[in-house]
Amino acid sequence: MTKIRRKGRNLLCILVLIRYLMLNALRRFYESTAWKNIHTSAPYMEDKESVCSNEESETEIQIIPHDTCFKHTFYVPKIFYSHIIGTKGVTRRKLENETKTTIDIPKKGKDGNIVITGRDRKAIISARHRIDLLIEASKKKIHYTHFLSIPLNKKEIIDKYISFKNGVLKNYDTYNLHTKSTYNIDESLFQTPAKLHLTIGMLKLFDDNDKQHAIDALKECKEYIIEPILEETGPINVQLQGVACMNDDPTDVKVLFAQVTHNEKLQELVDKVAQYFIDIGLMEKEYEKIKLHATLMNTSFKNDYPARFKERYDASEILKVYKDTLFGETILNQIDISELHTATKDDYYKSIGSITF
């Protein structure tokens, strides 16, 4: 009993000593210059030079002597020129005045290099850094250009979809008469049959370099992700059954889609392909898992531009009638890099790159 008490006291002493040492260490840290530096550093400002050291910045960009000045030349896709120039040239003039540099940008519609000229190397580095910040900010404002797609333009699926479309339009008046629902439904809401697809992710490809990067990435996905999964599982089936909408209120719908029957290996494959594109900076992460679906009806398909954003429709009766409808199935054997707004009435989206397996 005495031994137990002695061990207990020893343990208590050790704990007290540890606590003392920890408190003492924290006190020394708070009194140190390290803590002061953390809490007195200047806040980040967009119009200031990078928090990185100038020595680090100089190693990243090439600055060469030019007459009595220095010059730095670099490539920027032309889609960003207007964001660097600004309305009536205001943004560029502000950059030039504040960095004491001259910034030459190719004329509208022409591709080429941006040239920064200045008497001071640090000023050129600052101008380049601020242009980089403008480009990053403007990327969020620019619309998507391409998307990773799984084509569903197979005869069986198209035939079932057309039957669904005709059924909804034929019965529209009947639904409306008896239930006073399905308002705002007309043919302009429906997807073009040849464009049926599943979307893995959206892309912003600004020039040929970006496009080639995406094409190479898709080929790498085939080699390192898709083929290993298929070797393990064999062919992967894609089945479309039932309909659902994007929001919780079926009487106020913008998008109605055919659901993809859950397939664990299909989900794994598309998630890994999307993550690959995210990791190399070609895609933004939106969700933990890709929600595969085939859009059937969407107000954005309407020809009336304002109606695309304002109008909604009542899909409650459609959801009841077609909740278990089988739209067909196909084997997953192709992924495209599809260009937005290039599909025609009879053809699928134009592809800049495609893999088959």
Secondary structure as GFF3:
##gff-version 3
##sequence-region A 1 357
A	DSSP	alpha_helix	2	31	.	.	.	ID=ss1
A	DSSP	alpha_helix	33	40	.	.	.	ID=ss2
A	DSSP	alpha_helix	54	60	.	.	.	ID=ss3
A	DSSP	beta_strand	64	66	.	.	.	ID=ss4
A	DSSP	beta_strand	69	75	.	.	.	ID=ss5
A	DSSP	three_ten_helix	78	80	.	.	.	ID=ss6
A	DSSP	alpha_helix	81	85	.	.	.	ID=ss7
A	DSSP	three_ten_helix	87	89	.	.	.	ID=ss8
A	DSSP	alpha_helix	90	99	.	.	.	ID=ss9
A	DSSP	beta_strand	101	104	.	.	.	ID=ss10
A	DSSP	beta_strand	113	118	.	.	.	ID=ss11
A	DSSP	alpha_helix	121	139	.	.	.	ID=ss12
A	DSSP	beta_strand	146	151	.	.	.	ID=ss13
A	DSSP	alpha_helix	155	179	.	.	.	ID=ss14
A	DSSP	three_ten_helix	187	189	.	.	.	ID=ss15
A	DSSP	three_ten_helix	193	195	.	.	.	ID=ss16
A	DSSP	beta_strand	197	203	.	.	.	ID=ss17
A	DSSP	alpha_helix	208	221	.	.	.	ID=ss18
A	DSSP	pi_helix	222	226	.	.	.	ID=ss19
A	DSSP	alpha_helix	227	233	.	.	.	ID=ss20
A	DSSP	beta_strand	237	245	.	.	.	ID=ss21
A	DSSP	beta_strand	255	260	.	.	.	ID=ss22
A	DSSP	alpha_helix	264	279	.	.	.	ID=ss23
A	DSSP	beta_strand	293	298	.	.	.	ID=ss24
A	DSSP	three_ten_helix	299	301	.	.	.	ID=ss25
A	DSSP	alpha_helix	305	310	.	.	.	ID=ss26
A	DSSP	alpha_helix	316	321	.	.	.	ID=ss27
A	DSSP	beta_strand	326	331	.	.	.	ID=ss28
A	DSSP	beta_strand	334	339	.	.	.	ID=ss29
A	DSSP	beta_strand	351	356	.	.	.	ID=ss30
###
